[in-house]
Amino acid sequence: VGFQSCDGNKKIHFGSSEPEAFRVGEDGVVYAERSFQLSAEPTEFVVSAQDKETQEEWQMRVKLTPEPGTSGKDQKQIEDIVFPWQHSKHSGSLKRQKRDWVIPPINLPENSRGPFPQELVRIRSDRDKSLSLRYSVTGPGADQPPTGIFIINPISGQLSVTKPLDREQIASFHLRAHAVDVNGNQVENPIDIVINVIDMNDNRPEFLHQVWNGTVPEGSKPGTYVMTVTAIDADDPNTQNGMLRYRILSQDPSSPSPNMFTINNETGDIITVAAGLDREKVQQYTLIIQATDMEGNPTYGLSNTATAVIMVTDVNDNPPEFTAMTFYGEVPENRVDVIVANLTVMDKDQPHTPAWNALYRMTGGDPTGRFTILTDPGSNDGLVTVVKPIDFETNRMFVLTVAAENQVPLAKGIQHPPQSTATVSITVIDVNESPYFVPNPKLVRQEEGLLAGSVLTTFTAQDPDRYMQQTSLRYSKLSDPANWLKIDPVSGQITTTAVLDRESIYVQNNMYNATFLASDNGIPPMSGTGTLQIYLLDINDNAPQVNPKEATTCETMQPNAINITAVDPDIDPNAGPFAFELPDTPASIKRNWTIVRISGDHAQLSLRIKFLEAGIYDVPIVITDSGNPHASSTSVLKVKVCQCDINGDCTDVDRIVGAGLGTGAIIAILLCIIILLILVLMFVVWMKRRDKERQAKQLLIDPEDDVRDNILKYDEEGGGEEDQDYDLSQLQQPDTVEPDAIKPVGIRRLDERPIHAEPQYPVRSAAPHPGDIGDFINEGLKAADNDPTAPPYDSLLVFDYEGSGSTAGSLSSLNSSSSGGEQDYDYLNDWGPRFKKLADMYGGGDD
């Protein structure tokens, strides 16, 4: 049932005229309080609506009839419902009030079984008496998705539902009803129709998780919150269909009590209700939780279950306890970082947690701190470790007192001692120890110059083993860089084998270090080393020397000063200040030079005369140190006197000489140059003589015939190794026109015209001379092979004749002075009058 007030803001309370049979909720839903056997006659009762503020009251009559099919008699009557039809009871009479068009909210239960379509209500307008109207509805569920759920008869206005509804999908429908005439004109203002889907208990509760995990510390007091489980129900939470209640069905295990936990039936909070949670006995509880709707009604409510797993977390309620009262171990002497004993404890708390991890400390028996106890993170054992060496001769046994406790303190109220104690007995094992020198290192002060065979000192060692049967120690030399010392193998007496020299390269800062070895005969044998430090005292055994050894100055007095320094390997007081002077002999030293001391270690050498010829001079300088007795020496300073520029610097040539070329080097260079020139001259003379011999062997032609110069072509044959097989016939003068029988046999001169023999000139013997040409070729080949700069090809030269009868003139002039080059033609005068013309033309030198 619904109530529509004028202002819409009234707070209405619904009541029933038969409260024992019918109850009306605050939302207008009517419930049956008991079972009814409906008859064909309608059951009537009155529903009242009362304003809580003004106490005004309205009433409406409700007729309850069976659904069709329930009774075989009349069909269900659908009537108009107009509310209110009766005014307040103060009016004194029942009178219908005229309303324009009022449709109350319609409540329709979900999951109805039909039959469908099921009539809900008839929509009617007062104007249907005078007009022919058409009715329609619009909105979601009618003409909008989901469409077709609600339909209306356009003539009678009967509103029906076509299928079952599901409140969990759509809880209410808001439709709009329209009334128009046959022409489509609106005759009534559209009104809203609200259809509420009445919830039915058709959904079971569902837990958000099937398994819930929670924790609770062991030893928790009753009332300790553990966890919350939650279930949801798709039914209306404002009705009993969606009101859930929780309860615990079972607990596993059931010790120490079957009811260790309880649950708030409305909120799902799980709390403890009994004491005695002990992780060491029960580590986990499993609870079966049930959620039931209908406010937990076991008859009508729907239920579902889930599992709650509660882990009992550990607290430190068990201290560590040693598994034995005394532990034993042993350790060799002088060993460190050695585990000598394992301490084991038992702890019932959860492993690898601060409540289980043990910390060990020593409470007695180790005043010098030679031991420490570390915790093995895996086994929780205490590892007794030696951190300082132990001497068997001093301590043969240790008895330690140790205590163990957890990383975190014990929980409050635990009746156990906070820590556990035990003793550790450690035996020290005697081993053969290394001997040691006393003192080490040993310092000895000794003047240098100590002769070989002198006793220097005695360097002995001690053996720390007092309880082992051993013979005396043996000594040997381990390190002696300068090989100055030796040691007696029995007594350890050290003597010298060479003169001690403080200026040796093996002495650093006056200190010489030697290392010796002492060995015993134990099992196994052991040895120790000792260092002997000899501090050498200086004596004046070195004379000073001049530095540098060479210097440069100018020929004139200004500028000509040379700064020199005295160097003495000795140290103070056997070194500076030094005295500098020039010797009396030779007399030229003091005549040409003078020396002036400018500081304790420095002096200045300069020219005494105005000019000294350039050259290299040896200037002896006498230097005396300040030792007692004094030590002096004469050092030769090589002074180069050179010509200087305006800045006082030597010229470039002099610089080169002064840079390292002495007189001997210059003389050697000059000799090399002279020898080289002689060799070149001899080679030229030999070449000229050989050239004359070759020309004397060549044939001459008639000078009156043709005295043209021949054009010679010199060319090099290219190629590689295959060119070494020479054909000497290719060097003969070519004659391709005449037959071979006519050509004269022999080798002609270089300037000879290759032509057949003419009767007016006698022809010399045509015997060939292949030896000359072969020698020439071999010499050229040898020169090319021995020349490192020559290209990688042979030096075969091709001699060719340009041919006769050329229309071109001669390429060289007969009067040219270079026609014959350096060839001497004077010998032509000796050949008779026929060659005189050639002698006049080519002979006579340059003229």
Secondary structure as UniProt FT lines:
FT   STRAND          12..16
FT   TURN            19..21
FT   STRAND          22..24
FT   TURN            26..27
FT   STRAND          30..32
FT   STRAND          43..51
FT   TURN            52..54
FT   STRAND          57..64
FT   TURN            69..70
FT   HELIX           89..91
FT   STRAND          106..109
FT   TURN            110..111
FT   STRAND          118..122
FT   HELIX           126..129
FT   STRAND          133..138
FT   TURN            141..143
FT   TURN            147..148
FT   STRAND          150..152
FT   TURN            154..156
FT   STRAND          158..161
FT   TURN            167..169
FT   STRAND          172..181
FT   TURN            182..183
FT   STRAND          191..198
FT   STRAND          206..207
FT   STRAND          211..217
FT   TURN            218..219
FT   TURN            222..223
FT   STRAND          225..228
FT   STRAND          231..232
FT   TURN            237..238
FT   HELIX           240..242
FT   STRAND          245..252
FT   STRAND          261..263
FT   TURN            265..267
FT   STRAND          269..272
FT   TURN            279..281
FT   STRAND          284..292
FT   HELIX           294..296
FT   TURN            298..300
FT   STRAND          303..313
FT   STRAND          321..322
FT   STRAND          326..332
FT   TURN            333..334
FT   STRAND          338..343
FT   STRAND          345..346
FT   TURN            351..352
FT   TURN            354..356
FT   STRAND          358..364
FT   TURN            367..368
FT   STRAND          371..375
FT   TURN            377..379
FT   STRAND          382..386
FT   TURN            392..394
FT   STRAND          397..406
FT   TURN            412..413
FT   STRAND          420..429
FT   STRAND          436..437
FT   STRAND          442..447
FT   TURN            448..449
FT   TURN            452..453
FT   STRAND          455..458
FT   STRAND          461..462
FT   STRAND          474..479
FT   TURN            481..482
FT   STRAND          485..487
FT   TURN            489..491
FT   STRAND          493..496
FT   TURN            502..503
FT   TURN            505..506
FT   TURN            509..510
FT   STRAND          511..519
FT   STRAND          527..537
FT   STRAND          545..547
FT   STRAND          550..554
FT   TURN            558..559
FT   STRAND          562..567
FT   TURN            572..573
FT   STRAND          579..581
FT   HELIX           587..592
FT   STRAND          593..597
FT   STRAND          602..607
FT   STRAND          615..624
FT   STRAND          632..642
FT   TURN            646..647
FT   HELIX           652..658
FT   TURN            659..660
FT   HELIX           663..696
FT   TURN            703..705
FT   HELIX           721..724
FT   HELIX           728..731
FT   TURN            740..742
FT   TURN            750..751
FT   TURN            759..760
FT   HELIX           770..786
FT   TURN            788..789
FT   TURN            814..815
FT   TURN            817..818
FT   TURN            821..822
FT   HELIX           826..831
FT   HELIX           833..835
FT   HELIX           836..842
FT   TURN            845..846
//
